[in-house]
């Protein structure tokens, strides 16, 4: 997982460095915005195909009862708008962490593993309470309800949320996390922030993929979180969607640390220790985007999941 994340995250940094070295001048804000936005879009497309292919190969969680949900026909515009907002808002944060004299070569590699480790935990603190309040405060649930219309999400539904939720989740949480690390005295320049946020994005996609593998959120501290049963895996966020409505659990995105501390963890069902085959490792291809005339077909996502049963839908449209 680290290899996949870093190989994608380093592409715009390499382009940025090559521009500075070849042109002999700093890359301007507009050029920077274009390079990193394009990279974000391609990474998201590739990540969507990666987890879609893994679902075909290894099956999906709760697959003996239900298929993965499709993008609803009336929600295509909402999905497009939220995907666009998610992409652009993440790049807007570049301007917060982009000193005019900074280049990728100035990145402090000694601090980078510490920043990646702490960013995931601090990000999760802000996200945990924001996410929990969306569920438990009457006036806020209306903004999160859209995202919970799916009980068995697929990777395309990662960014399926209302405009109001999208603004906070893609702007406020990263900004608060970046500010917290800056307050602690860590460098957190453009390059460091870009790599840290790439880890968060990967975990978001994994958590909504429903792939039936024991896949934990990548972090240099995963081994320590696992020791305290506080690491997050794909099944954890899947259970949040499956069981959660107004009151829920597994509110964390990158860890279960805060869920563990505040007592909101769900017990796992399929990814129990006795069910895990550690000898059967999953290798992630570096590139999954197919070189053909289409990228993602929502019709295929709906109809081609490994079939282990069909969802039972009652007349009011809920499972």
N, C-alpha and C positions, 0 to 999 in steps of 0.2 A: 504493500500500500504506500509506503514511503516513496518507493521508486516511482510509482505512478504519479503521485502528487507532485513530487519535486521535478520530475521530467516535464510536466506541464507548466508548473510555476516558473521554471527557469527559462522558458522560451521567450517571453516578453523581456525578461531581464537581460538575456543574451542580445536580443535585438537592440535594446536600450544601450547596452554597453558598446555594441558594434557601432551604433550611430555616433556616440560620443567620441569613440576612438578614431573613426574614419573621418567624420566631419570636423573634428577638433573644436566642437562647441557643445553646449548643453542642449538637451532636447526640450523644446518648449512645451507648455501645458497642452496645446491642441494636439501635437504629435504624440505626446505621452498618453493623452486620453484615447486617441485612436488605437494605438498599439495595445494598450491594456484592455480596452473594450473588446477589440477583435479577439484577443486571446481568451477573454472570459467567455465569449460566445462559443468559440470552438471547443473550449474545455467542457462547457456545459453540454454541448451536443455529444462530445465523445463520452462523457460520463453517463449520459442517458443511455447510449448504446451499450456501454460496458455493463451496466446493471441489468439492462434488458436481456442481453445475451447470457449473463450469469443466471437469470431467472429461468431461461429456456434450458440451461444445462443442469441446474441443481434443484429446480422446483421452487415453489413459493411457500411461505409460512401459512398455516391454516388452509393449505391447498386441498385437503381432503373434504373441506366444507364449502369453500368459496373460491371463486376466481378473483383475480385482481380487478379493481374498479377501473372503468374507462373514464376518459374526460367527457363529462356530460355535454351534449350538443349545445345547450344553452349557456355553457360555461367556457366555450372556446375563447370568446373575447376577453373574459375575465382572466383566463390562463395567459393569454398573449400579453395583456396589460401588466399583470403581475410579474411575468417573466422579464418584460422590458424594464419595469421599475427595479426589479432585483438586480439586473445587470448594470443599469446606469447608476443606481444609488451606491453600489459597491465601488464603482470607479470614481464617483464624486469624492469619496473619502481620500483618494489620492492627493487631492489638493490640500488636505489637512496635514498630510505627512510627507510633503514633497518640498523640502528646502530647495531653493533655486540652484544651489551649488552642489547638490547631492547626485551621485551616480551609483549604479549597482556595485562598482568596484569599492565603494566606501562602506559597504555592508560589513558589520562586525560579526564574523563567523563564530567567534568565541561566545558571544551573547546569544546567537541565534537559537541553539537548542533550548536555552533557558526561556527565551521569549515564546517559542512554540509551546513549551510545556505550560507556562503560566497563562498564556493567552487563552488556551482552551478552557482552563479552570475558571479564570476571571470572566471570560465571555459567558460561560455557563451560569455563573452566579447571577449576572444581570438578566440573562435569558430565562433562567428558572423562575425568578420572581415576576418578570413581565408576563411569561407564559401562564404561570399559576393564577395571576390576577385576572388574566383574560377569561379563565375558566370560572373563577369563583366570585367575581364582582359582577353584579347584575348588569350594570351599564356598559361593561366592556365586552361581554360575551357576544354581542351582536357583530363585533368586528372580527371575531375569531371563528364564528359559526361556519363561514364559507369553507375554511380549510378543513373542517370536520364533517363536511358532507360526505366524505369518503371514509369508509370503515376499513377498507383494504387497499391502500393507495399503491400506485405504481410510481416509478421515478419521475414521470411527467407531471405528477401532481405535487411535486416538491414545492413549487412556487405558486400553487393555486391558493391564493388568499385575497382578502379584500384590500382595497387601496390603503385604508387606514392602518391595517396590520402591517402591510408591506413597508410603509414608511418607517414605522418604529423598528421592525425586526431587521431591516436591511440598512438602516441608518443609525438609529439610537444605540442598539446593542454593540455594534462594532465600534462606534465612536466612544462609548463609555469604557469599553475594554481597552481601546488604544489610549485613552486619557488616563486610565488607571495605571497602565504600565509606564507611561511617560511620567506620571506622578511618582512612581516608584524609582525613577531614575534610569530606566532602561532606554536604549537608543530609539527603537521603534520608528525607524525611518521608512521610506517608501518600500524598499526591497524587503525589509523584515516584515512589515505589515502585510505585504502582498503574499508572502509565503505563509504567514500565520493564517490569513484568511482563506488561503487555498485549502488548508486542512479542515477548516470549518465547512467550506462548501462541499468537499468530498463526503464528510460525515452526514450533511443534510441529504445528499443524494442517496447514500447508503441506507439511512434511516427510513426513507420512503420507498425503497425498492422492493421490500418484502422478500428478498432472496433468502432461501432456506440454507444459510451457512452461518457458522459462528464467526462473524466478522466484527471485531471490536474497533472502536474509534482510534485511528492512529495517533499516537502521541509518544514522546520519549518517556512519559510517566505512566504508560498503560500498565506496565508490570506492577507498579506500586498501587495503582487504583484497583487492579485485579486482586491484589493481596487483601484489600479491604472490601472486596465485592462491590466496588464503586465504578468499575469500568462500564461503558455502555456498548451494547451490541445491536445488531440490526433488529432483533426481535423486540428489544425494549421499546423503541419508538413505534413499532408495529402494534404492540399491545396498547400503547397510548391511544392510537387511532381506533383500534378494535373495541376497546372497553370504555374509552373516554367520551364524555359528552360534557355536561356542565361541571360535574365533579370528576376528577380524573387522577392520574398518577403518571410517573415517568415523565416529569415536565422537562428534564434536562435534555440538551441537544448533543453535547460533546462528551459528557460524563454522567454518571449517576451519583456523583459525590454529594450534591446538594439534595437530591432525592433521598439518599441514604441518611443524611444528617437530619432532614426535616420529616422523615417517615412517610415518603410518598412513592416508594418503590413497589412495582408490581412483581409478583413471582413469575419467573419464566415457565413456559409450558413445554416447548420443544427443544430449546437449546440448553438442556440440562447436561451436567457433566457426564452422566452415563450414556448420553446419546451422541457425544462428540467423538468423531474419528480424527484424531490428530495426525494420523499417518496420511490422510487424504487431504493434501494441501491444495488450495485454490490459487492458481497463478493468474495475475491480471495482465492482459496484453497492454502494451503501451498505447496502442491506437486501436480504437474500435469503430470509428466512423467508417461506414462502407462507401467505397468509391462507385456509387451508382446514382441513378437519377433522383432518388428520394432519400431523406434522412430518417424521419420518424413517421410511421403510419399509425395513427391512433386506432384505426380499425384492426390492425394486426395485434396491437397491444391488447385489445379487448378479446379477440377471438383465438389468439394463438398461445395463451399461457398454458403451461402443462396442466392438463385437465385431470383433476382429482375430485371432481364434484362441482356442483353448480350452486350459486348463491340462491337462497330462497328469499324472495322479495314480497313483502306483504303489500296490500293495496295502497297504503299511504307512502310507499316508496322507501321504507326503512328496512334494514335487515333484522 
